[in-house]
Amino acid sequence: MDFIKVGEKDGNIILADKYGNRAVFEFLEMTVIDQTEYAALLQTDDESIVLLRLTEGTNGKEVYSSIDDDALFERVAATFEEIFDED
């Protein structure tokens, strides 16, 4: 599923899905794997961490996409675990 960045509030980003549902996230960290950017976000409603691929949409807005490939998701998650363990 894709989410479009529609704004910012109190230092957090607001993402909307294709149905217009909005959610607020705290941007935790970004990393690059194979020339693709991935973001770790903390959903402020339930404090769950979400890992999403970050790209630029055709309209120039930031697009955050779910990572559907299980092996890639595990690789991205392991990379973020290493980053967070260093902190």
N, CA, C and O atoms as CSV, one atom per row, in Angstrom:
chain,resi,resn,atom,element,x,y,z
A,1,MET,N,N,0.848,-1.175,0.000
A,1,MET,CA,C,0.000,0.000,0.000
A,1,MET,C,C,0.892,1.237,0.000
A,1,MET,O,O,1.952,1.254,0.627
A,2,ASP,N,N,0.456,2.256,-0.702
A,2,ASP,CA,C,1.195,3.505,-0.776
A,2,ASP,C,C,0.549,4.562,0.108
A,2,ASP,O,O,-0.671,4.610,0.267
A,3,PHE,N,N,1.397,5.402,0.673
A,3,PHE,CA,C,0.967,6.533,1.487
A,3,PHE,C,C,1.659,7.782,0.957
A,3,PHE,O,O,2.846,7.744,0.635
A,4,ILE,N,N,0.938,8.870,0.867
A,4,ILE,CA,C,1.488,10.140,0.404
A,4,ILE,C,C,1.681,11.054,1.605
A,4,ILE,O,O,0.813,11.152,2.472
A,5,LYS,N,N,2.837,11.724,1.644
A,5,LYS,CA,C,3.054,12.710,2.703
A,5,LYS,C,C,2.203,13.925,2.380
A,5,LYS,O,O,2.368,14.558,1.337
A,6,VAL,N,N,1.287,14.241,3.293
A,6,VAL,CA,C,0.367,15.356,3.064
A,6,VAL,C,C,0.629,16.542,3.980
A,6,VAL,O,O,-0.028,17.576,3.860
A,7,GLY,N,N,1.578,16.400,4.887
A,7,GLY,CA,C,1.868,17.523,5.762
A,7,GLY,C,C,2.753,17.148,6.922
A,7,GLY,O,O,3.212,16.014,7.058
A,8,GLU,N,N,2.976,18.154,7.762
A,8,GLU,CA,C,3.760,17.980,8.977
A,8,GLU,C,C,3.043,18.684,10.116
A,8,GLU,O,O,2.360,19.688,9.915
A,9,LYS,N,N,3.210,18.141,11.310
A,9,LYS,CA,C,2.584,18.737,12.490
A,9,LYS,C,C,3.454,18.436,13.695
A,9,LYS,O,O,3.740,17.271,13.974
A,10,ASP,N,N,3.873,19.449,14.403
A,10,ASP,CA,C,4.667,19.303,15.623
A,10,ASP,C,C,5.904,18.438,15.396
A,10,ASP,O,O,6.278,17.654,16.268
A,11,GLY,N,N,6.544,18.572,14.228
A,11,GLY,CA,C,7.747,17.811,13.935
A,11,GLY,C,C,7.485,16.405,13.433
A,11,GLY,O,O,8.430,15.674,13.137
A,12,ASN,N,N,6.228,16.010,13.330
A,12,ASN,CA,C,5.854,14.693,12.821
A,12,ASN,C,C,5.360,14.826,11.388
A,12,ASN,O,O,5.022,15.921,10.940
A,13,ILE,N,N,5.319,13.705,10.671
A,13,ILE,CA,C,4.794,13.737,9.312
A,13,ILE,C,C,3.412,13.111,9.282
A,13,ILE,O,O,3.102,12.213,10.065
A,14,ILE,N,N,2.584,13.600,8.364
A,14,ILE,CA,C,1.229,13.090,8.202
A,14,ILE,C,C,1.172,12.388,6.852
A,14,ILE,O,O,1.473,12.979,5.816
A,15,LEU,N,N,0.779,11.112,6.882
A,15,LEU,CA,C,0.649,10.320,5.665
A,15,LEU,C,C,-0.815,9.987,5.431
A,15,LEU,O,O,-1.575,9.785,6.378
A,16,ALA,N,N,-1.208,9.930,4.155
A,16,ALA,CA,C,-2.576,9.559,3.790
A,16,ALA,C,C,-2.541,8.401,2.810
A,16,ALA,O,O,-1.691,8.355,1.921
A,17,ASP,N,N,-3.472,7.459,2.974
A,17,ASP,CA,C,-3.567,6.354,2.023
A,17,ASP,C,C,-4.468,6.770,0.858
A,17,ASP,O,O,-4.941,7.906,0.813
A,18,LYS,N,N,-4.702,5.858,-0.077
A,18,LYS,CA,C,-5.479,6.194,-1.271
A,18,LYS,C,C,-6.938,6.501,-0.969
A,18,LYS,O,O,-7.645,7.054,-1.811
A,19,TYR,N,N,-7.391,6.144,0.229
A,19,TYR,CA,C,-8.765,6.425,0.633
A,19,TYR,C,C,-8.891,7.742,1.403
A,19,TYR,O,O,-9.991,8.144,1.781
A,20,GLY,N,N,-7.766,8.402,1.630
A,20,GLY,CA,C,-7.776,9.660,2.361
A,20,GLY,C,C,-7.618,9.505,3.856
A,20,GLY,O,O,-7.632,10.503,4.577
A,21,ASN,N,N,-7.467,8.271,4.351
A,21,ASN,CA,C,-7.248,8.052,5.776
A,21,ASN,C,C,-5.863,8.585,6.145
A,21,ASN,O,O,-4.879,8.297,5.464
A,22,ARG,N,N,-5.796,9.344,7.198
A,22,ARG,CA,C,-4.534,9.960,7.607
A,22,ARG,C,C,-4.018,9.369,8.912
A,22,ARG,O,O,-4.783,8.941,9.776
A,23,ALA,N,N,-2.693,9.362,9.022
A,23,ALA,CA,C,-2.048,8.904,10.253
A,23,ALA,C,C,-0.814,9.777,10.481
A,23,ALA,O,O,-0.191,10.257,9.533
A,24,VAL,N,N,-0.478,9.970,11.748
A,24,VAL,CA,C,0.663,10.803,12.123
A,24,VAL,C,C,1.806,9.895,12.566
A,24,VAL,O,O,1.606,8.959,13.340
A,25,PHE,N,N,3.007,10.184,12.066
A,25,PHE,CA,C,4.186,9.382,12.361
A,25,PHE,C,C,5.336,10.264,12.802
A,25,PHE,O,O,5.507,11.381,12.313
A,26,GLU,N,N,6.116,9.750,13.727
A,26,GLU,CA,C,7.393,10.371,14.077
A,26,GLU,C,C,8.451,9.715,13.200
A,26,GLU,O,O,8.549,8.489,13.150
A,27,PHE,N,N,9.239,10.526,12.511
A,27,PHE,CA,C,10.292,10.011,11.646
A,27,PHE,C,C,11.466,9.610,12.531
A,27,PHE,O,O,12.066,10.466,13.182
A,28,LEU,N,N,11.804,8.320,12.565
A,28,LEU,CA,C,12.870,7.831,13.430
A,28,LEU,C,C,14.232,7.813,12.742
A,28,LEU,O,O,15.218,8.323,13.275
A,29,GLU,N,N,14.272,7.217,11.548
A,29,GLU,CA,C,15.567,7.011,10.891
A,29,GLU,C,C,15.343,6.683,9.429
A,29,GLU,O,O,14.270,6.223,9.040
A,30,MET,N,N,16.362,6.921,8.627
A,30,MET,CA,C,16.331,6.551,7.225
A,30,MET,C,C,17.621,5.821,6.897
A,30,MET,O,O,18.669,6.108,7.476
A,31,THR,N,N,17.543,4.867,5.959
A,31,THR,CA,C,18.726,4.169,5.492
A,31,THR,C,C,18.573,3.917,3.995
A,31,THR,O,O,17.467,3.964,3.457
A,32,VAL,N,N,19.690,3.652,3.335
A,32,VAL,CA,C,19.682,3.349,1.902
A,32,VAL,C,C,20.200,1.928,1.710
A,32,VAL,O,O,21.270,1.571,2.202
A,33,ILE,N,N,19.428,1.131,0.992
A,33,ILE,CA,C,19.815,-0.237,0.658
A,33,ILE,C,C,19.636,-0.397,-0.845
A,33,ILE,O,O,18.546,-0.174,-1.372
A,34,ASP,N,N,20.691,-0.779,-1.526
A,34,ASP,CA,C,20.646,-0.955,-2.983
A,34,ASP,C,C,20.061,0.272,-3.682
A,34,ASP,O,O,19.205,0.142,-4.558
A,35,GLN,N,N,20.515,1.439,-3.300
A,35,GLN,CA,C,20.138,2.726,-3.895
A,35,GLN,C,C,18.662,3.081,-3.711
A,35,GLN,O,O,18.128,3.917,-4.440
A,36,THR,N,N,18.005,2.450,-2.742
A,36,THR,CA,C,16.613,2.761,-2.416
A,36,THR,C,C,16.550,3.200,-0.962
A,36,THR,O,O,17.167,2.586,-0.092
A,37,GLU,N,N,15.793,4.276,-0.704
A,37,GLU,CA,C,15.660,4.795,0.657
A,37,GLU,C,C,14.525,4.076,1.390
A,37,GLU,O,O,13.470,3.794,0.821
A,38,TYR,N,N,14.777,3.789,2.669
A,38,TYR,CA,C,13.785,3.168,3.543
A,38,TYR,C,C,13.703,3.996,4.824
A,38,TYR,O,O,14.713,4.490,5.326
A,39,ALA,N,N,12.492,4.138,5.338
A,39,ALA,CA,C,12.266,4.930,6.540
A,39,ALA,C,C,11.683,4.063,7.647
A,39,ALA,O,O,10.854,3.187,7.403
A,40,ALA,N,N,12.134,4.326,8.864
A,40,ALA,CA,C,11.541,3.733,10.056
A,40,ALA,C,C,10.709,4.838,10.706
A,40,ALA,O,O,11.233,5.891,11.070
A,41,LEU,N,N,9.424,4.589,10.844
A,41,LEU,CA,C,8.498,5.572,11.395
A,41,LEU,C,C,7.798,4.996,12.611
A,41,LEU,O,O,7.508,3.801,12.672
A,42,LEU,N,N,7.531,5.864,13.577
A,42,LEU,CA,C,6.782,5.469,14.765
A,42,LEU,C,C,5.379,6.034,14.638
A,42,LEU,O,O,5.198,7.251,14.596
A,43,GLN,N,N,4.380,5.152,14.577
A,43,GLN,CA,C,3.000,5.613,14.494
A,43,GLN,C,C,2.600,6.153,15.856
A,43,GLN,O,O,2.660,5.435,16.854
A,44,THR,N,N,2.195,7.405,15.900
A,44,THR,CA,C,1.944,8.054,17.181
A,44,THR,C,C,0.699,7.536,17.882
A,44,THR,O,O,0.599,7.646,19.104
A,45,ASP,N,N,-0.261,6.970,17.137
A,45,ASP,CA,C,-1.495,6.467,17.756
A,45,ASP,C,C,-1.255,5.258,18.639
A,45,ASP,O,O,-1.747,5.197,19.766
A,46,ASP,N,N,-0.496,4.294,18.126
A,46,ASP,CA,C,-0.314,3.065,18.884
A,46,ASP,C,C,1.151,2.727,19.169
A,46,ASP,O,O,1.459,1.651,19.682
A,47,GLU,N,N,2.042,3.648,18.835
A,47,GLU,CA,C,3.482,3.520,19.102
A,47,GLU,C,C,4.101,2.287,18.468
A,47,GLU,O,O,5.039,1.710,19.017
A,48,SER,N,N,3.577,1.875,17.301
A,48,SER,CA,C,4.202,0.779,16.571
A,48,SER,C,C,5.179,1.347,15.545
A,48,SER,O,O,4.971,2.433,15.004
A,49,ILE,N,N,6.236,0.604,15.289
A,49,ILE,CA,C,7.226,1.022,14.302
A,49,ILE,C,C,6.855,0.426,12.953
A,49,ILE,O,O,6.540,-0.760,12.849
A,50,VAL,N,N,6.896,1.258,11.928
A,50,VAL,CA,C,6.550,0.868,10.577
A,50,VAL,C,C,7.765,1.110,9.682
A,50,VAL,O,O,8.402,2.160,9.768
A,51,LEU,N,N,8.083,0.144,8.828
A,51,LEU,CA,C,9.180,0.277,7.873
A,51,LEU,C,C,8.586,0.436,6.482
A,51,LEU,O,O,7.796,-0.398,6.039
A,52,LEU,N,N,8.967,1.508,5.793
A,52,LEU,CA,C,8.405,1.799,4.478
A,52,LEU,C,C,9.498,2.225,3.503
A,52,LEU,O,O,10.517,2.789,3.903
A,53,ARG,N,N,9.272,1.950,2.219
A,53,ARG,CA,C,10.169,2.399,1.146
A,53,ARG,C,C,9.780,3.835,0.814
A,53,ARG,O,O,8.595,4.162,0.757
A,54,LEU,N,N,10.767,4.684,0.596
A,54,LEU,CA,C,10.530,6.094,0.330
A,54,LEU,C,C,10.925,6.417,-1.105
A,54,LEU,O,O,12.064,6.188,-1.511
A,55,THR,N,N,9.971,6.952,-1.873
A,55,THR,CA,C,10.231,7.360,-3.250
A,55,THR,C,C,9.571,8.711,-3.503
A,55,THR,O,O,8.868,9.248,-2.646
A,56,GLU,N,N,9.810,9.246,-4.690
A,56,GLU,CA,C,9.157,10.493,-5.069
A,56,GLU,C,C,8.088,10.171,-6.091
A,56,GLU,O,O,8.349,9.500,-7.090
A,57,GLY,N,N,6.892,10.650,-5.838
A,57,GLY,CA,C,5.781,10.396,-6.756
A,57,GLY,C,C,5.863,11.267,-7.992
A,57,GLY,O,O,6.702,12.164,-8.077
A,58,THR,N,N,4.998,11.004,-8.938
A,58,THR,CA,C,4.994,11.763,-10.185
A,58,THR,C,C,4.671,13.235,-9.967
A,58,THR,O,O,5.054,14.085,-10.771
A,59,ASN,N,N,3.973,13.533,-8.888
A,59,ASN,CA,C,3.623,14.921,-8.579
A,59,ASN,C,C,4.669,15.598,-7.695
A,59,ASN,O,O,4.458,16.723,-7.242
A,60,GLY,N,N,5.801,14.920,-7.443
A,60,GLY,CA,C,6.868,15.490,-6.629
A,60,GLY,C,C,6.699,15.290,-5.134
A,60,GLY,O,O,7.575,15.671,-4.358
A,61,LYS,N,N,5.588,14.701,-4.718
A,61,LYS,CA,C,5.372,14.451,-3.288
A,61,LYS,C,C,6.058,13.164,-2.868
A,61,LYS,O,O,6.267,12.258,-3.675
A,62,GLU,N,N,6.408,13.100,-1.580
A,62,GLU,CA,C,7.033,11.900,-1.043
A,62,GLU,C,C,6.001,10.783,-0.945
A,62,GLU,O,O,4.897,10.986,-0.439
A,63,VAL,N,N,6.374,9.592,-1.436
A,63,VAL,CA,C,5.508,8.424,-1.376
A,63,VAL,C,C,6.183,7.389,-0.489
A,63,VAL,O,O,7.345,7.042,-0.698
A,64,TYR,N,N,5.448,6.900,0.500
A,64,TYR,CA,C,5.924,5.856,1.401
A,64,TYR,C,C,5.155,4.589,1.062
A,64,TYR,O,O,3.925,4.574,1.117
A,65,SER,N,N,5.881,3.513,0.707
A,65,SER,CA,C,5.237,2.273,0.265
A,65,SER,C,C,5.591,1.123,1.188
A,65,SER,O,O,6.705,1.039,1.703
A,66,SER,N,N,4.625,0.239,1.389
A,66,SER,CA,C,4.900,-0.960,2.177
A,66,SER,C,C,5.877,-1.839,1.413
A,66,SER,O,O,5.954,-1.792,0.185
A,67,ILE,N,N,6.623,-2.644,2.165
A,67,ILE,CA,C,7.617,-3.544,1.586
A,67,ILE,C,C,6.964,-4.921,1.510
A,67,ILE,O,O,6.818,-5.605,2.523
A,68,ASP,N,N,6.575,-5.319,0.305
A,68,ASP,CA,C,5.802,-6.549,0.127
A,68,ASP,C,C,6.662,-7.806,0.042
A,68,ASP,O,O,6.174,-8.900,0.325
A,69,ASP,N,N,7.906,-7.674,-0.333
A,69,ASP,CA,C,8.798,-8.831,-0.457
A,69,ASP,C,C,9.319,-9.197,0.935
A,69,ASP,O,O,9.988,-8.389,1.579
A,70,ASP,N,N,9.014,-10.411,1.399
A,70,ASP,CA,C,9.383,-10.825,2.756
A,70,ASP,C,C,10.889,-10.809,2.990
A,70,ASP,O,O,11.344,-10.370,4.046
A,71,ALA,N,N,11.666,-11.280,2.023
A,71,ALA,CA,C,13.119,-11.317,2.183
A,71,ALA,C,C,13.687,-9.901,2.268
A,71,ALA,O,O,14.575,-9.630,3.077
A,72,LEU,N,N,13.176,-9.011,1.439
A,72,LEU,CA,C,13.627,-7.623,1.483
A,72,LEU,C,C,13.230,-6.970,2.796
A,72,LEU,O,O,14.017,-6.235,3.392
A,73,PHE,N,N,12.000,-7.239,3.251
A,73,PHE,CA,C,11.559,-6.675,4.527
A,73,PHE,C,C,12.483,-7.115,5.657
A,73,PHE,O,O,12.874,-6.297,6.490
A,74,GLU,N,N,12.833,-8.391,5.694
A,74,GLU,CA,C,13.735,-8.895,6.733
A,74,GLU,C,C,15.095,-8.207,6.659
A,74,GLU,O,O,15.692,-7.892,7.689
A,75,ARG,N,N,15.578,-7.976,5.456
A,75,ARG,CA,C,16.867,-7.290,5.273
A,75,ARG,C,C,16.800,-5.853,5.776
A,75,ARG,O,O,17.715,-5.383,6.453
A,76,VAL,N,N,15.719,-5.159,5.445
A,76,VAL,CA,C,15.538,-3.774,5.899
A,76,VAL,C,C,15.403,-3.745,7.421
A,76,VAL,O,O,16.013,-2.899,8.076
A,77,ALA,N,N,14.619,-4.651,7.990
A,77,ALA,CA,C,14.434,-4.710,9.440
A,77,ALA,C,C,15.761,-4.970,10.145
A,77,ALA,O,O,16.051,-4.347,11.166
A,78,ALA,N,N,16.567,-5.885,9.611
A,78,ALA,CA,C,17.869,-6.185,10.218
A,78,ALA,C,C,18.787,-4.970,10.172
A,78,ALA,O,O,19.532,-4.711,11.118
A,79,THR,N,N,18.732,-4.233,9.078
A,79,THR,CA,C,19.557,-3.025,8.963
A,79,THR,C,C,19.150,-1.999,10.009
A,79,THR,O,O,20.010,-1.405,10.660
A,80,PHE,N,N,17.845,-1.782,10.177
A,80,PHE,CA,C,17.388,-0.832,11.191
A,80,PHE,C,C,17.719,-1.320,12.600
A,80,PHE,O,O,18.039,-0.503,13.464
A,81,GLU,N,N,17.653,-2.609,12.854
A,81,GLU,CA,C,18.033,-3.130,14.170
A,81,GLU,C,C,19.483,-2.788,14.478
A,81,GLU,O,O,19.804,-2.395,15.599
A,82,GLU,N,N,20.356,-2.933,13.497
A,82,GLU,CA,C,21.765,-2.577,13.674
A,82,GLU,C,C,21.912,-1.092,13.974
A,82,GLU,O,O,22.667,-0.704,14.866
A,83,ILE,N,N,21.191,-0.266,13.232
A,83,ILE,CA,C,21.262,1.183,13.446
A,83,ILE,C,C,20.795,1.536,14.846
A,83,ILE,O,O,21.455,2.308,15.542
A,84,PHE,N,N,19.654,0.975,15.273
A,84,PHE,CA,C,19.115,1.309,16.582
A,84,PHE,C,C,19.979,0.755,17.727
A,84,PHE,O,O,20.051,1.356,18.799
A,85,ASP,N,N,20.632,-0.391,17.494
A,85,ASP,CA,C,21.531,-0.954,18.512
A,85,ASP,C,C,22.758,-0.085,18.723
A,85,ASP,O,O,23.326,-0.061,19.815
A,86,GLU,N,N,23.174,0.638,17.670
A,86,GLU,CA,C,24.337,1.524,17.781
A,86,GLU,C,C,24.030,2.732,18.650
A,86,GLU,O,O,24.927,3.281,19.290
A,87,ASP,N,N,22.764,3.153,18.678
A,87,ASP,CA,C,22.375,4.347,19.453
A,87,ASP,C,C,22.339,4.005,20.876
A,87,ASP,O,O,22.036,4.860,21.709
